[in-house]
Amino acid sequence: MKNNTSKIQFIAIVVCLAFSGSSVMAQWDLAGQQKFTHGSTNFPQIQGSGAILELVENQEAPNGSRNGIQFAKSNGFNDATNTYMYWQRNTDIFYFGEVDNMGNDVDRFTIDVNNGNVEVTGELEVAGEIVGASDARLKKDMAPLTDALAKVSQLKPTTYQFRKDEFTNRNFPEGTRMGFIAQELEKEFPTLVSTGNEVSDIHGNSFDMKSVNYMEVIPLLTKAIQEQQLLIEQLTGTVASLKAQVDLQSTASASR
């Protein structure tokens, strides 16, 4: 019961903070380890032996002014060895990341509470399955794919390497990769390409990054294989028919 009470007290304090603003000044002590103070940034904090919870308001950050709650290690939010998590109150986005050697925030994982969108900067490993909604009762305007083989012939599979050393905050994979170039794919299949968040390189050049929906390439390839198989079967039938005619003529000639 004591542990549950402590959790309830903690949640109540966080909720009060979120709605009361940075003028709050209070004290909280749990097992003599955590307490409420104002930090060096003059924002209310809950400090523990290994972490800090802090309410911030209009704090400057690469993603705009922070307004909400942030968590970090006890060595501070701007330490180069630090990792952080914060909730942006005015946008309802959760950010998880680390501070780089230059003191800049590098977001590794974001969750947009408004639409459920998740962005991961790095590799995503899943022990189970990644599934998408596909129930017929959820869909409308359903129609079969056509001319898939001709469309697939327009694809340009490419090998490439990411400019990892120029986009140091994106954690791109190393080595040679295989895939498509979004700008090329977009010309023929605009629905397979989306434009997302802004990215910047070490030279200060910024642009909205394009991404490819590789999952929706699968139905296109499936239909192309089916169309190709139908052509193979038709050609096989034609060859068999021609062979039968040749054999028949050969037999007739031999019997004369």
N, C-alpha and C positions, 0 to 999 in steps of 0.2 A: 504494500500500500504506500509506503514511503516513497518508492521509486516513481510510482504513478503520480503521486502528489507533486513531486519535483518536476515531472514532465509537464503537468498541467500549469504549474507556476511559470515555467519557462515559456510555454506557448502564450500564456496570458500577457507576459511582459513584452514578447515580440509583437503581439497584436496591438497592444497599447502604443508601442513605439511607432509602428507603421502608421497609425492614425493621429498621433499627437504632435509630430514634428520634432525638430532637433532641439527645441527649448526644454525638453524633458530632462529633469535631473532627479535621479532616484538611486537607491542602493538595493542590491540584491546579493545575498550571500547563500551559497549552497555548499555544505560540507567545508566551509571555510576556504573555498578555492576560487569561486567566481564572484565577481561583483561589478556593479554598474559604475562607470566613471566617464568622464570626458577625456578623450584621447588628445594627441597632439594636434589633430585636425579639428578639435572642439566639437566633435560629433559624439553622441552618447554611445558607449561601448559596453559590452559584456566581455570581460577578460577572463580567460582560463589559463591553465598552465601550458597549453599547447595551441590555443586558438583564440581568435577575437571575432565577436559578432558586433557589427557597427551599423547604426542607422545613419545614412548619409542623405544630404539634400543639396542639390546643385553642385555636386563635386565634379570637376572637370575630368573627362575620360575620353579615350579615342572614339567610343561609340556615342559621344554626346554626354551631357551632364547626367551624373548618376543620381537617381532619386529612389531610394528603397533601402534594402538590407543587404549587407555584404559580409562574407565570412572569409577569414584568412588565417594563416599561421600567426603565432604570437610575435614574430619578428617584424610584423607590419605589412601594410598593403602595398608598399612601393619597394620592398626588398627584392633584389634580383633573383633570389632563390625561392621566391614565394609562389604559391598557387592560390587561386581565389575562386569564389563563387558569389555572385550577387544577383539580386532581383531588381529589375528596373520597374519602378512603380507605375510610371506614366505609360509604359508600353507593354507591361506584363510579360517581359522576356527574362528568362534566367540565363546567365552567362557563367560558364566554367572555363577557367584558363590558367595562365601563368604569366608572370612578369619576366620579360626578357632581359638580357644584359644591359640594354639601353634604358631600362625602366619603363618600357612600353607594355601595355596589356596585349596579350596574344590569346584571343578566344579560341578554345579547342572544341567547345561543345555548347550549343545554345538551344533553348527550348522556347518557342513562342506559344504562350498559353492561349492566345486569342484564336489561333487556327490549328494548333497542334503540330506545326512545322518544327522539324529538328535538323540542325546543321552540325555535322561532325567534321572537324579539320584533322584528318588522319585516317587510319584504317579502322573499319568496324568489323569486329569478329563476333559472330553469333553462334551459340552452341545449338540452338534450335533451328526453326524455320523462319524465313522472311516471307510473309504472305500478304496478299492484297485483296481487297473486297472484290468479288467477282460473281455474286449472286445475281441470277437473271432478274429477280424481283426488284433489284436496285437500279436496273438499267432501262434505257429507252432508245429508240432510233437505231436498233441493232441491225446491222447489214453485213453480209459476208465480204471479205477482202477480195479484190479482183486485180488481175494483172500484176500480181506480186512478183513474178519472175522477172518481168521487165523492170520493175522498180528496184529489185535487188541488184540488177545489173548496173544500176546507177551508183551504188554504194562504192566508197573508196576506202577499204580497210587500210590502215596505216600503222607503222611502227613509229615510236617517238619517245622522247625523254622530257620530263618536266624541267622547267627552269628553276630548279629547287634552290639554287644559290641566290637567285634574284627575288624569290618570293619566300623569304625565310619564315614568315609568320603563318604559312599555310600547311607546313608539314607534308609536302608532297612526297610520294614514294620515289625511291631511287631506281636506277636501272631502266632498261628498255621496256616499254609497255606496248600493248596492242589495242587498237580501238578506232574511233572515227574522229575527225576534226569537226567540231560543232558548226562552224561557219559553212563548211562544205555540205554537211548533212542537212542543215537548215534550208538550203536552196530547194532540195527535193522533198524533204520530210519535215516541214516546220513544226509539226505537233510533237516531234521527238526531241526538240531542243527547247530549253527554257533559259531565261535570263534571270540571274539571281543577284546576290549582294555584291557590293563594290569590293574590289581587291586592289592592293597597291604593291608595287615592287620597291626595292631598296633605293631606286632613283626618284621615287615620288610620283611615278606614273600610275594613274588609277583608271579603272574601267569596271563595268558591270560584267561579272563572269558568266559565261554561257556553260551549260551542262547538258549532257545527253541522257535521255531515258533509255538505257540499254534494255530494260525489261520489256519494253514495247517493241523492241526489234525482234523478239522471239516469235510473236504471232506472224510477223511479216516473213521471217525465214521459214516458218512452218508451212505457210501457204505457198511459198515459192517452191519448196521441196515437193509439195503435193502436185503443183502444176508441172514441175519437171518430171515427176514420176509418171504422170498422165501422158506426157509427150513421149517418154521412153516406151511406155506400153503401146502407144499408137505406132511408134516407129518399129517396135518389135513385131507387131502384127503385120505391118506393111512388108517388112523383110521376110517374114514367114510366108506371106501370100506370094511374093515375088519368087521365093525359093521353090514353092510348090509348083508355080507355073513353069519355071525352068526345068524342074524334075520331070514334069509331065511332058514337056517338049522333048526332053532327052529320051524318055521312055518311048515316045512315039517315033522318034527318028531311029532308035535302035531296032524297033520291030519291023521296019521296012526292009 
